[in-house]
Amino acid sequence: MAGKEKKPLGWKKIVGLSALGVLAVVLLAVGFFVGTKPGRKLLYQYAAKHIYQAVEVETESEEKPTVILEKEEIETTKPDPWYDEDEPVRNFLIYGVEGIGGARNTDSMMIVSINMETGELKLTSLMRDILLHISGYRDNKLNQAYALGGVDLMLETIEHNFMIDIDGYAWVDFDNFEEIINLIGGVDLELTEKEAQYLNTTNYISKPEYRTVSPGMNHLNGNQILGYCRVRDVWTATSGHDDYGRTERQRLVLNTIFKTYIKRNPIELMTLSMKCLEYVNTNVSEKQIAQILECVVEKKANSLETFRIPVDGHFTEPKIYDGVTYPLVIEWEENILQYYQFLFGDTEEEAKERYEKYKSEKEN
């Protein structure tokens, strides 16, 4: 008896099977990229390439402002780390540039530090009125370094005075900061009654239609968050005022953003990073970006510790000092020793040893 003749598949079934096949391949691919470390590594490299192509990549220059150069292709697959495995903490300066009235002021300066072995993240505010040595100029406030010599002089000033190596930097202006906050969907923050009243009755929130905040928890957009980060004349809930309050608000905003969005899966994180970093100027390389992404995700970084220099009890606020009005005159050694303990997890004795070693290396 002859076998049954096989009927050809109709076009609808063929399309249906093809669609199922495509779906299966996609699911397998997603499972590979998200579920396996080699797959995620490829994602980090892919994301880093697109981030690197999107950001404004800069190199250090003696000219001011910094010249933006064309991007060059950087190999991301080499296994050698760009950090010293014996000292895995890497430090990046992030700063905001205020361009109001044609000025180029850096009123916000922070150091983001990442331990490339453990994934620990730490954020340190450097207050702008710290009196320090600026090479080639008289001693002045920290925020004058950029105005006098651009990013090169600012980096040199920070490294020399705070006795710490900076591995890269990134900066945004006010307009781009707003765009970044809007891209991530805004930020939830709790405002005191005085903060809400102040933001609604001043031009810190530059667009009048957004002066609608209220005491308690608010979901704030980019324009509102920018205004909040710039407030100095109202105390925070923890009694921070003047520039202490402003830097406290900036740390709070960055910490809130981190806690909210670090919970996303690797694909969402990298997609969001690629969008946001289009608004950032940096000198960080493609390879560094890939390894930082990998470290943060693979080490499951889920907290951001914060610190401020100067530390309480180890500075004074004279009305005038060596011709500079209202500076922060800090006890350098004590501030740096406490910073080392925070940053590296040093004991007091280890911090002293690190301090003396760094001091000796710079003198020689």
Disulfide bonds with the S-S distance in Angstrom:
none
